[in-house]
Amino acid sequence: MGKFRRLVELMGALPRSVWFCFRWLPFGQALRLPVWIAPNVRVKSMWRGGLVLSDARFNSCHIGFHCADAVDCYGVHTIVCVKPGGRWLVESGLHIGRGAIVNVNGDGVLRTGRHFAVSGTTSIVCSKSICIGDDVQFSWNSLVMDSDAHKVYDVAGRWMNLPREVRIGSKVWVAANVTVMKGSVIGDNCVVAGNSMVNSAVGESDCVIAGVPARKVKEIGGWEI
């Protein structure tokens, strides 16, 4: 029953997926239909060259399908916005859940590694550089930003709060309600506990990160969903 329902869902998404691929991807990639977008997805902004796929196999990227238990799957939209000059570099196995927001501003570069997954209602806002490794899982209602969104000037009129790169390693689970701010570095094989705020280079691997501000609280051997 689950596989049949999934098939029906994909077939309902076919028209918009065809439109998206041929509108925004190189023709050779578009023919393979690598990106499938659910009916709830809204493309706020996009340009040819804004979405760069390393793997253009059929059905290799899903946007807007997965719905977590804590997400209102009936009342939310998944929003994709890659403004002219910005780029989203995507590896294989992308899964962006319902209600998530991916926003890449002009000149920003967002890199998401293999099997990157967001369960829903998480926002990623990239103005400079956000680099995420392989096998990274985001829970719901989290936020990743590499800028403060608004500029602040000192008394001499100089811009003080410039964007700073965010780097998240491979095999990382970011739990619900986590905030990852500019300048943050999270190592490999880490778990970021719910309601934490990462606002600096924690950097260490093989550990649980927790707190406000977040810090290493214990070592781990691994984790699984």
C-alpha positions as CSV (number, residue, x, y, z in Angstrom):
1,M,0.0,0.0,0.0
2,G,2.8,2.4,0.8
3,K,4.6,1.8,-2.5
4,F,1.4,2.2,-4.4
5,R,0.6,5.5,-2.6
6,R,4.1,6.7,-3.3
7,L,3.7,5.9,-7.0
8,V,0.4,7.8,-7.2
9,E,2.1,10.8,-5.5
10,L,5.0,10.8,-8.0
11,M,2.7,10.5,-11.0
12,G,0.7,13.5,-9.7
13,A,3.9,15.4,-9.5
14,L,5.0,14.5,-13.0
15,P,3.7,17.6,-14.9
16,R,5.4,20.1,-12.6
17,S,8.5,18.0,-12.4
18,V,8.8,18.0,-16.2
19,W,8.2,21.8,-16.3
20,F,10.9,22.4,-13.6
21,C,13.5,20.2,-15.2
22,F,13.1,21.6,-18.8
23,R,12.8,25.2,-17.5
24,W,15.8,25.3,-15.3
25,L,18.2,22.4,-16.1
26,P,20.4,21.8,-19.2
27,F,18.5,19.9,-21.8
28,G,20.5,16.7,-21.6
29,Q,19.9,16.6,-17.8
30,A,16.2,17.6,-18.2
31,L,15.6,14.6,-20.4
32,R,16.4,12.2,-17.5
33,L,13.9,14.0,-15.1
34,P,16.4,14.0,-12.2
35,V,14.4,16.5,-10.0
36,W,10.9,15.7,-8.9
37,I,8.9,18.4,-7.1
38,A,5.7,17.9,-5.2
39,P,2.5,20.0,-5.9
40,N,3.1,22.0,-2.7
41,V,6.5,23.4,-4.0
42,R,6.7,27.0,-4.9
43,V,9.7,28.2,-6.9
44,K,10.1,31.8,-5.8
45,S,13.1,32.5,-7.9
46,M,15.4,30.4,-10.1
47,W,17.8,30.9,-13.0
48,R,19.5,28.6,-15.5
49,G,22.8,27.7,-13.8
50,G,21.4,28.3,-10.3
51,L,20.8,24.6,-9.7
52,V,23.9,22.4,-10.4
53,L,23.5,18.6,-10.2
54,S,26.4,16.3,-9.9
55,D,24.1,13.3,-10.5
56,A,21.4,13.8,-13.1
57,R,20.0,10.2,-13.0
58,F,16.2,9.7,-13.2
59,N,14.4,10.5,-9.9
60,S,17.6,11.3,-8.0
61,C,16.3,14.4,-6.2
62,H,13.0,14.9,-4.4
63,I,11.7,18.2,-3.2
64,G,8.5,18.7,-1.2
65,F,7.5,15.1,-0.6
66,H,8.5,13.9,2.8
67,C,6.2,14.9,5.7
68,A,7.3,14.5,9.3
69,D,4.8,13.7,12.1
70,A,5.2,17.2,13.6
71,V,4.6,19.0,10.3
72,D,1.3,20.3,9.0
73,C,1.5,18.7,5.6
74,Y,-1.8,20.2,4.5
75,G,-1.1,23.9,5.2
76,V,2.6,24.4,4.3
77,H,4.5,25.0,1.1
78,T,8.1,24.1,0.3
79,I,9.8,27.1,-1.1
80,V,12.9,27.1,-3.4
81,C,14.6,30.4,-4.2
82,V,17.9,30.7,-6.0
83,K,18.4,34.3,-7.0
84,P,20.4,35.3,-10.1
85,G,24.1,34.8,-9.3
86,G,23.5,32.3,-6.5
87,R,24.1,28.6,-6.9
88,W,22.8,25.5,-5.2
89,L,25.3,22.6,-5.8
90,V,23.4,19.3,-5.3
91,E,24.8,15.8,-4.9
92,S,22.7,12.6,-5.4
93,G,19.9,11.5,-3.1
94,L,18.5,14.9,-2.2
95,H,15.3,14.9,-0.1
96,I,13.7,18.2,0.9
97,G,10.6,17.8,3.0
98,R,7.3,19.7,3.1
99,G,7.4,23.2,4.5
100,A,11.1,23.6,4.1
101,I,12.7,26.7,2.7
102,V,15.9,26.8,0.7
103,N,17.0,30.4,-0.2
104,V,20.2,31.2,-1.9
105,N,20.9,34.9,-2.4
106,G,22.9,36.4,-5.3
107,D,26.6,35.4,-5.1
108,G,25.8,32.8,-2.4
109,V,26.9,29.2,-2.8
110,L,25.0,26.4,-1.0
111,R,26.5,22.9,-1.2
112,T,24.5,19.9,-0.1
113,G,26.2,16.5,-0.1
114,R,25.0,13.0,-0.9
115,H,21.8,11.9,0.8
116,F,21.1,15.2,2.3
117,A,17.6,15.2,3.9
118,V,15.3,17.7,5.6
119,S,12.2,16.3,7.2
120,G,10.2,19.6,7.0
121,T,9.8,23.2,8.1
122,T,13.6,23.8,8.3
123,S,15.0,26.9,6.6
124,I,18.4,27.3,4.9
125,V,19.3,30.9,4.0
126,C,22.6,31.3,2.2
127,S,24.2,34.7,1.4
128,K,27.9,33.7,1.2
129,S,28.7,30.0,1.6
130,I,27.1,27.1,3.4
131,C,28.8,23.7,2.8
132,I,27.0,20.5,4.1
133,G,28.6,17.1,3.8
134,D,27.3,13.6,3.0
135,D,24.6,11.8,4.9
136,V,23.3,14.8,6.8
137,Q,19.8,14.7,8.3
138,F,17.8,17.8,9.5
139,S,14.8,17.4,11.7
140,W,11.9,20.0,11.6
141,N,11.8,23.7,12.5
142,S,15.6,24.4,12.4
143,L,17.4,27.3,10.8
144,V,20.8,27.7,9.1
145,M,22.1,31.1,8.1
146,D,25.5,32.4,7.1
147,S,24.5,36.1,7.6
148,D,22.5,38.3,9.9
149,A,20.2,39.2,7.1
150,H,20.5,43.0,7.9
151,K,23.6,45.1,7.8
152,V,24.9,46.9,10.9
153,Y,27.4,49.8,10.6
154,D,29.9,51.2,13.0
155,V,30.2,54.9,13.8
156,A,32.4,55.4,10.8
157,G,29.9,53.8,8.5
158,R,31.7,50.6,7.9
159,W,29.8,47.3,7.6
160,M,30.5,45.4,10.8
161,N,28.5,42.1,10.6
162,L,29.7,40.5,7.3
163,P,28.5,37.1,6.3
164,R,30.7,34.1,7.3
165,E,30.8,30.6,5.9
166,V,29.0,27.8,7.6
167,R,30.5,24.3,7.4
168,I,28.7,21.1,8.5
169,G,30.6,17.8,8.2
170,S,29.4,14.4,7.0
171,K,27.1,12.0,9.0
172,V,25.5,14.7,11.1
173,W,22.0,14.7,12.6
174,V,20.6,18.1,13.4
175,A,17.6,17.7,15.7
176,A,14.5,19.8,16.0
177,N,14.5,23.6,16.7
178,V,18.2,24.0,16.2
179,T,19.7,27.3,15.0
180,V,23.0,27.3,13.2
181,M,24.4,30.8,12.7
182,K,27.2,32.3,10.6
183,G,30.8,31.2,11.3
184,S,29.6,27.8,12.6
185,V,31.7,24.6,12.0
186,I,30.3,21.2,13.0
187,G,32.6,18.1,12.6
188,D,31.8,14.7,11.2
189,N,29.6,12.1,12.9
190,C,27.9,14.5,15.3
191,V,24.4,14.9,16.7
192,V,23.2,18.4,17.5
193,A,20.7,18.2,20.3
194,G,17.2,19.8,20.0
195,N,16.8,23.5,20.9
196,S,20.6,24.2,20.6
197,M,22.2,27.2,19.1
198,V,25.5,26.8,17.2
199,N,27.2,30.1,16.7
200,S,30.9,29.3,16.6
201,A,33.3,26.7,15.3
202,V,32.7,23.7,17.5
203,G,34.7,21.8,15.0
204,E,35.0,18.5,16.9
205,S,33.8,15.2,15.4
206,D,32.2,12.0,17.0
207,C,30.2,13.9,19.6
208,V,26.9,15.3,20.8
209,I,26.7,19.0,20.6
210,A,24.1,20.7,22.9
211,G,23.3,24.0,24.6
212,V,23.0,27.7,24.0
213,P,25.6,28.4,22.8
214,A,26.3,24.8,21.7
215,R,29.3,22.9,22.9
216,K,30.5,19.3,23.0
217,V,28.9,17.4,25.8
218,K,29.8,13.7,25.1
219,E,31.6,11.5,22.7
220,I,29.7,9.0,20.5
221,G,30.5,6.1,18.3
222,G,27.8,6.8,15.7
223,W,24.1,7.3,15.2
224,E,21.3,6.1,13.0
225,I,17.7,7.1,12.1
